[in-house]
Amino acid sequence: MHALAADELVIVPLDVRSQRDIEDAADVIASHGGLDRLVNNAGVFEPSSGLAEVDGPRMLEVLRVNTVGPMLMAQRFLDLLRPDARLVNLTMPTRPIGSLTRTENHAFVASRYALNALTKMIAVEVADTGPIVAALWPGYLQTDMTGHAEKATPLEEAIPGVVDLIERLGPADHGSCLLPDGSHAPW
């Protein structure tokens, strides 16, 4: 972003839980002639170590931010994406349901399975007419969600690779979940 001229970069703050924020951001983007990259990066984490710890209202909030928010963004911004655009949902790779063995972090895991399903569905829907749509796991990063874990990759190291991967997305990546090395996760 540092290399972009000030007139090429427009930062539009928004909360994916707010339809008004989404509409306001869409108005700004429309006034600039569209969007080349839509990267849905919002995410929250609600820990649980077993079913008894899952709090229904908190789980709904996790789903609202991690799943419904990116879907609303895609829904509203799809028509504003320019030719050769990318729509990327940052996520985690999810195994086939039959091989799921986790018994913790129910809300977060469920939100990522749902986001990945929606990403694939959007990709199928726009396959002939729309942008390249992909899910992308940026890796285990030092963020609030990971408690800035020491063993996680610092953002300043990871972000250039993530941006490069998004820029290199091509037709073979459409509808897939990419890992930090550019390979596809088996869904």
Buried (B, 14 or more C-beta within 10 A) or exposed (E): EEEEEEEEEEEEEBEBBEEEBBEBBBEEBEEEEBBEBBBBBBBBBBEBEEEEEBEEEBBEBBBBBBBBBBBBBBEBBBEBBEEEBBBBBBBBBBEEEEEEEEEEBBBBBBBBBBBBBBBBEBBEEBEEEBBBBBBBBBBBBBBEEEEEEEEBBEBEEBBEBBEEBBEEBEEEBBBBBBBBEEEBBEB
